[in-house]
Amino acid sequence: LIGLFYERAHLKSKRKTFFSHHKLKMFMMCDQSIENNNKPLTTELNHDEKNSEIHSIIIYFHPITDEKSNNQFYLQALQELLKCIIEKKLNLVHFETRPPLTLSNANQDIQYSCLITLETNEVNMNLLYEELRCNSFISRINLPNNQESQYWYPKHISDLDKCQHLLLKFQPELQTDHPGFHDKVYRERRENIAKIAFHYKYGDRIPEVEYTKEEIETWGLVFTKMKAVHASRACREYIDGFQLLEKYCNYNSESIPQLQTICEFMHRTSGFRIRPVAGLVSPRDFLASLAFRVFQCTQYIRHHSRPMHTPEPDCIHELIGHMPMLVNRKFADFSQELGLASLGASEEEIMRLSTLYWFTVEFGLCNENGETRALGAGIMSSYGELENVFSDHSVKQPFDINNAAVQVYDDFGYQKVYFVTESIESMKRELRNYINSSTKSTFPIYDPFTETVHMKSRFSIRKEILQHVKEETDQLDTLLNHSNFTLS
């Protein structure tokens, strides 16, 4: 049967075809493997379909009481299955026969099954699924955890409409020590602003908020005090980004900038966009948004009684802390790669990635001309945190991604430990090495033209990178051959 597949599909595999628990020749028929103790048969083939994803299905064939007839039936069923795959020109990544099951019915029927993994697009997969459902040999089809994950994740930027699961532990109506807990007017104000986020959908313009005099005064206090320490404490990337926002997004102490204005400007500079959110979202949802170069941003202002520190993200934290860095293309790329790594990740992996986010994007430090500078949003939007960073009470360690990913942090008070990176580029390199050290066989790849994410194998990723390098090299060659430009 495997020989039939090779002959008709004309596929060549760079890997050695292997059969677990068997020493079979390439063209040995499947019925021999069935008779050989019913042990699994597996093989792997090449796959190179563009814009494809990994899909796995388990196919259960109709059970038959007579074992001899069942073996013949199974062989015919497998032939029909592979014939269907070949005719549709689908790329077979993995094929594995499964040990037979003895059903607990009166006849104790024997049922065979097989696992196939394909690399193809969703449309082709749906067509195959519908055709197999009508096949007389097949009893049922099970779709296991495709893309190696049991966790749902957004495939298109519009799917972020589903990524707004809030964490309620910092909500003012639930936390007794929240500065707004006893302020009914403040809580009602928060609820009204939250409605904007709850009604927002992909493609909408972000509605403006008419801020009160008290909210603008709170913003102005923080804006003025934090701007005064930029020259002595902030990294160069932050200062440059802040100055751009002052110039193009009306950043000043007298008014609070609107998210739509910042969103449009930021999309032109780094490709990032903003969508409103009602509060602190779950780490999985927040990181998933970053994968699509989208930042979930609040619109409410912290309680006026504590302007210099807030236990939860608010508009001051987002606009003064995050936006100046997200204007920077390199830092935006780092944020997106952190988000991509989270798609389909386990809860344990999400915890590590969100901790990395905490000690880099939120509370990161960097070396700059021999000085320690702040790049984290949690530092640059909180004067109290800034004082704590550069005091003798905090510990500053060289950035090591494995240590940072498991470091315990304080999500309510000031941090006790901070990590100092050499540069944004070095931080990004460490993140890539960290991600590539994973045992996963597929990784999410973002397509900026369609704003979609596809799971791809290492083989496909390498091939696409090499193709891109070739195209760039050809373009450079053309440029050098048709101009007077010389390399010096």
C-alpha positions in Angstrom: 0.0 0.0 0.0 2.8 2.4 0.8 4.4 1.4 -2.5 1.1 2.3 -4.2 1.3 5.7 -2.6 4.9 6.4 -3.6 4.3 5.2 -7.2 1.2 7.4 -7.8 2.1 10.5 -5.8 5.7 10.6 -7.1 6.9 12.0 -3.8 10.4 11.7 -2.6 11.2 11.8 1.1 14.4 13.2 2.5 13.7 11.3 5.6 14.0 7.5 5.8 10.6 5.8 5.7 10.2 3.9 8.9 7.8 1.3 10.2 7.6 1.0 14.0 8.1 -2.5 15.4 8.5 -3.8 11.8 11.4 -4.7 9.5 9.5 -4.3 6.3 10.6 -3.5 2.8 9.4 -0.3 1.1 6.8 -2.0 -1.1 5.5 -4.6 1.3 1.7 -4.6 1.4 -0.3 -3.4 4.4 -2.0 -6.8 4.9 1.3 -8.2 5.9 1.6 -5.6 8.7 -1.9 -6.5 9.8 -1.0 -10.2 10.1 2.2 -9.3 11.9 0.7 -9.0 15.4 -1.4 -6.0 14.4 1.4 -3.6 15.4 1.3 0.0 14.2 2.6 1.0 10.8 4.0 4.5 10.4 5.6 6.6 7.7 6.6 10.2 7.1 6.7 12.0 3.8 7.7 15.5 2.6 5.3 18.4 2.6 5.7 21.8 1.0 2.3 23.2 0.3 2.2 27.0 0.6 -0.1 28.7 3.1 -1.0 25.4 4.7 -1.6 24.2 8.2 -1.1 21.0 10.1 -4.3 18.9 10.4 -4.7 15.5 12.0 -7.7 13.1 11.8 -8.3 9.7 13.2 -10.4 7.4 11.0 -12.4 4.5 12.4 -13.5 1.8 9.9 -16.6 -0.3 10.1 -16.1 -3.3 12.4 -16.5 -6.8 11.2 -16.9 -9.9 13.3 -14.8 -12.3 11.2 -11.1 -11.4 11.7 -10.0 -12.7 8.3 -12.7 -10.7 6.5 -11.8 -7.8 8.6 -8.2 -7.8 7.6 -9.2 -7.8 3.9 -11.7 -5.1 4.5 -9.1 -3.0 6.3 -6.7 -3.3 3.4 -9.3 -2.2 0.9 -10.3 0.7 3.2 -6.7 1.9 3.5 -6.3 1.8 -0.2 -9.4 3.9 -0.7 -8.3 6.4 1.9 -4.8 6.9 0.3 -6.4 7.0 -3.2 -8.6 9.9 -2.0 -5.6 11.8 -0.6 -3.6 11.2 -3.8 -6.4 12.4 -6.1 -6.8 15.6 -4.1 -3.0 16.1 -4.2 -2.8 16.6 -0.4 0.6 16.5 1.3 0.8 13.6 3.7 3.0 14.4 6.7 2.3 11.3 8.8 0.5 8.1 8.4 0.0 5.5 11.1 -2.0 2.4 11.5 -3.4 1.9 14.9 -3.8 -1.4 17.0 -7.3 -2.9 16.5 -9.9 -2.5 19.2 -12.2 -5.2 20.4 -15.6 -3.7 20.9 -17.7 -4.5 23.9 -20.7 -5.5 21.9 -22.3 -9.0 21.7 -20.3 -10.1 18.7 -17.0 -8.6 20.1 -16.3 -7.1 16.7 -12.8 -5.9 15.8 -12.4 -2.3 14.7 -9.4 -0.9 12.9 -8.4 2.7 12.7 -5.6 4.9 11.4 -4.1 8.4 12.1 -3.2 10.7 9.3 -1.6 14.1 9.5 -1.8 16.4 6.4 -0.3 19.8 5.7 -3.0 21.6 3.6 -5.3 24.6 3.8 -8.6 24.6 5.7 -10.7 24.5 2.5 -9.1 21.3 1.2 -9.3 19.8 4.7 -13.1 20.5 4.8 -13.6 18.9 1.3 -11.7 15.8 2.4 -13.6 15.5 5.6 -17.0 15.7 3.7 -15.8 13.1 1.2 -14.6 10.7 3.8 -17.8 11.0 5.8 -19.6 9.5 2.8 -17.2 6.7 2.3 -18.8 3.2 2.9 -15.7 1.9 4.6 -15.6 4.5 7.3 -17.6 4.4 10.5 -16.6 7.7 12.0 -14.0 10.4 11.9 -12.4 12.0 15.0 -10.6 15.4 14.8 -8.0 15.3 17.5 -6.1 18.4 18.7 -5.0 19.8 15.4 -1.9 22.1 15.4 -0.7 20.1 18.4 -2.9 22.1 20.7 -6.1 21.6 22.6 -6.4 25.3 23.2 -8.3 27.6 20.8 -6.4 30.5 19.4 -7.4 33.2 16.9 -6.6 32.5 13.2 -7.5 35.9 11.8 -7.3 39.3 13.4 -11.1 39.5 13.5 -11.1 36.5 15.9 -9.7 38.9 18.6 -13.3 39.9 19.1 -13.4 36.6 21.1 -10.3 37.5 23.2 -11.7 39.7 25.9 -11.9 37.5 28.9 -11.4 39.8 31.9 -9.5 39.0 35.1 -11.7 40.5 37.9 -9.2 40.5 40.8 -8.4 44.2 40.3 -11.9 45.4 39.6 -12.8 48.3 41.9 -16.2 46.8 42.8 -14.6 43.6 44.0 -11.3 44.6 45.6 -11.8 46.2 49.0 -8.4 47.9 49.0 -8.8 49.3 45.5 -8.8 53.2 45.8 -12.2 53.3 43.9 -13.9 50.6 46.0 -15.9 53.1 48.1 -16.4 55.6 45.3 -19.7 54.9 43.7 -19.3 57.7 41.1 -16.0 56.3 40.0 -17.3 52.8 39.7 -20.2 54.0 37.6 -17.8 55.9 35.4 -15.7 52.8 34.8 -18.8 50.8 33.8 -19.9 53.4 31.3 -16.4 53.5 29.7 -16.3 49.7 29.7 -19.4 49.6 27.5 -17.3 51.0 24.6 -15.0 48.0 24.7 -17.8 45.5 25.1 -19.5 46.8 22.0 -16.4 47.2 19.9 -15.9 44.9 17.0 -13.1 44.3 14.5 -13.1 47.1 11.8 -14.9 49.7 14.0 -13.4 53.0 14.7 -12.6 53.4 18.4 -15.2 55.7 20.0 -13.9 58.8 21.8 -14.2 59.3 25.5 -15.1 62.8 26.8 -12.9 62.9 29.9 -13.9 64.8 33.0 -11.9 67.7 34.5 -10.8 65.4 37.4 -9.5 62.7 35.0 -7.6 65.3 32.9 -6.0 66.7 36.1 -4.9 63.2 37.1 -3.5 62.6 33.7 -1.7 65.9 33.8 0.0 65.2 37.1 1.5 61.9 35.9 2.4 63.2 32.5 4.3 66.2 33.9 6.1 64.3 36.6 7.1 61.4 34.4 8.2 63.6 31.5 10.6 65.4 33.8 12.7 62.2 34.4 12.8 61.0 30.8 16.3 62.4 30.1 17.9 60.8 33.1 16.0 57.5 33.4 14.4 56.4 30.1 16.0 54.5 27.3 16.6 56.2 23.9 13.9 54.3 22.2 11.3 55.4 24.7 12.4 59.1 24.5 12.2 59.1 20.7 8.8 57.4 20.7 7.4 59.8 23.3 8.6 62.8 21.2 6.9 61.4 18.2 3.6 61.0 20.1 3.9 64.6 21.3 4.3 65.8 17.8 1.7 63.7 16.0 -0.8 62.5 18.6 -1.4 65.6 20.7 0.5 64.3 23.8 0.4 67.1 26.4 -0.6 67.6 30.0 -3.8 69.5 29.2 -5.7 66.8 27.4 -5.9 63.0 27.2 -5.1 61.7 23.6 -7.8 59.5 22.0 -7.0 55.9 21.1 -8.1 56.2 17.5 -5.6 59.0 16.8 -2.7 57.0 18.4 -3.9 53.8 16.6 -3.7 55.4 13.2 -0.2 56.9 13.9 1.2 53.7 15.4 0.0 51.6 12.5 2.0 53.8 10.2 5.2 53.6 12.2 5.4 50.0 13.5 2.3 48.2 12.2 0.7 47.9 15.6 -2.9 48.8 16.2 -5.1 49.4 19.3 -8.4 47.9 20.3 -10.3 49.0 23.4 -10.7 46.7 26.4 -12.7 47.0 29.6 -10.0 45.9 32.0 -7.2 43.5 32.6 -7.6 40.6 30.2 -6.4 37.0 30.7 -2.7 36.5 29.7 -3.7 34.1 26.9 -6.0 36.6 25.3 -3.7 39.5 25.7 -0.7 37.7 24.3 -2.8 36.4 21.4 -3.6 40.0 20.5 0.1 40.8 20.3 0.6 38.0 17.7 -1.6 40.1 15.3 0.2 43.4 16.2 -2.7 44.5 18.3 -2.5 46.1 21.7 -5.6 45.8 24.0 -5.8 49.2 25.6 -8.0 50.5 28.4 -9.7 53.9 28.3 -10.5 54.6 31.9 -8.3 56.7 34.2 -7.0 55.5 37.6 -8.6 56.9 40.8 -7.6 60.5 41.5 -6.6 59.7 45.1 -3.6 57.7 44.0 -2.3 59.2 40.7 1.3 57.9 40.9 0.5 54.2 41.2 -2.2 51.9 40.1 -2.7 48.1 40.8 -4.2 47.6 37.3 -3.5 48.9 33.8 -5.3 52.1 33.0 -5.2 54.6 30.2 -2.3 56.5 31.8 -0.3 53.3 32.1 -1.0 52.3 28.5 -0.5 55.7 26.8 2.5 57.0 28.8 4.1 53.6 29.4 3.4 51.3 26.4 2.8 53.5 23.4 6.2 55.2 23.2 7.9 51.8 22.9 5.3 50.3 20.6 6.1 53.1 18.1 9.5 51.5 17.8 9.6 48.9 15.1 12.1 46.6 16.8 10.3 46.6 20.1 7.0 46.0 18.3 8.6 43.0 16.6 9.7 41.6 20.0 6.2 42.0 21.4 4.6 40.2 18.4 7.1 37.3 18.6 6.2 36.9 22.3 2.5 36.9 21.3 3.0 34.3 18.5 4.8 32.0 20.9 1.6 31.9 23.0 -0.8 30.7 20.3 -1.9 27.2 21.2 0.5 27.1 24.1 -0.3 25.1 27.3 -1.2 26.8 30.5 2.3 26.3 31.8 3.8 27.8 28.7 1.4 30.8 28.9 2.5 31.4 32.5 6.2 31.5 31.4 5.5 33.7 28.5 3.4 36.2 30.5 6.2 36.3 33.1 8.7 37.1 30.4 6.4 39.8 29.2 6.2 41.1 32.8 10.0 41.4 33.2 10.6 42.8 29.7 7.7 44.9 28.3 6.3 45.9 31.7 9.4 46.1 34.0 12.4 45.7 31.7 15.7 47.6 32.0 18.5 48.0 29.5 22.1 49.1 29.4 22.8 52.3 27.4 26.2 53.8 27.2 27.2 52.3 30.5 24.1 53.4 32.3 21.0 51.4 33.3 17.8 52.8 31.7 14.2 51.9 31.9 12.2 50.6 29.0 9.3 48.9 30.8 5.8 50.5 30.7 5.2 49.7 34.4 8.3 51.8 35.3 7.7 54.7 32.9 4.1 55.2 34.0 4.6 55.0 37.7 6.9 57.5 39.6 6.8 55.2 42.7 8.0 52.2 40.6 10.7 54.3 39.0 12.0 55.4 42.4 12.0 51.8 43.5 13.9 50.6 40.5 16.8 52.9 41.1 16.9 52.5 44.9 19.0 50.1 47.0 15.8 48.1 47.8 15.6 46.4 44.4 17.8 43.7 42.9 18.9 44.2 39.3 20.1 41.0 37.4 21.5 40.5 33.9 18.7 39.3 31.6 18.6 35.6 31.3 15.5 34.4 29.6 15.3 31.1 31.4 15.5 32.8 34.8 13.2 35.6 33.9 10.5 33.1 32.7 10.2 31.6 36.2 10.9 34.6 38.4 8.2 35.3 41.0 6.8 38.8 40.6 4.4 41.2 42.5 1.3 42.1 40.5 0.1 44.6 43.1 3.1 46.3 44.7 6.5 47.4 43.6 8.9 44.8 42.2 11.8 43.3 44.2 13.7 42.0 41.1 14.4 43.5 37.7 16.3 42.2 34.7 18.7 44.3 32.6 19.1 43.5 28.9 22.0 44.6 26.7 19.6 45.8 24.0 16.2 45.1 22.4 18.0 43.2 19.6 19.7 40.9 22.1 16.4 40.4 24.0 14.8 39.4 20.7 17.6 36.9 19.9 17.2 35.3 23.3 13.4 35.0 22.8 13.9 33.3 19.4 16.4 30.8 20.8 14.0 30.1 23.6 11.1 29.5 21.3 13.1 27.3 18.9 14.3 25.2 21.7 10.8 23.9 22.0 10.0 20.3 21.1 7.0 21.4 19.0 7.0 20.3 15.4 4.8 23.2 14.2 5.0 26.9 14.9 2.6 29.9 14.2 3.5 32.1 11.3 1.9 35.5 10.8 0.9 36.6 7.3 0.8 40.5 7.4 -1.0 40.7 4.0 -4.1 38.6 5.1 -3.6 39.2 8.8 -3.9 35.5 9.5 -1.9 33.0 11.4 -0.9 29.6 10.0 0.7 26.7 11.8 3.7 25.4 9.8 6.2 22.7 10.2 9.9 23.5 10.7 10.5 22.1 7.2 8.0 24.6 5.6 9.4 27.5 7.6 13.0 26.8 6.6 11.9 26.4 3.0 10.0 29.8 3.0 12.9 31.6 4.6 15.4 30.2 2.1 13.0 31.2 -0.7 12.7 34.7 0.7 16.5 35.0 1.0 16.9 33.8 -2.6 14.4 36.5 -3.8 16.2 39.2 -1.8 19.5 38.0 -3.2 18.2 38.1 -6.8 16.9 41.6 -6.2 20.3 42.7 -4.9 22.0 41.1 -7.8 19.7 42.9 -10.2 20.4 46.2 -8.4 24.1 45.8 -8.6 24.1 44.7 -12.3 22.0 47.6 -13.5 23.5 50.6 -11.7 26.9 52.2 -11.0 26.5 51.2 -7.3 29.6 49.6 -5.8 30.3 48.0 -2.5 33.1 49.8 -0.6 
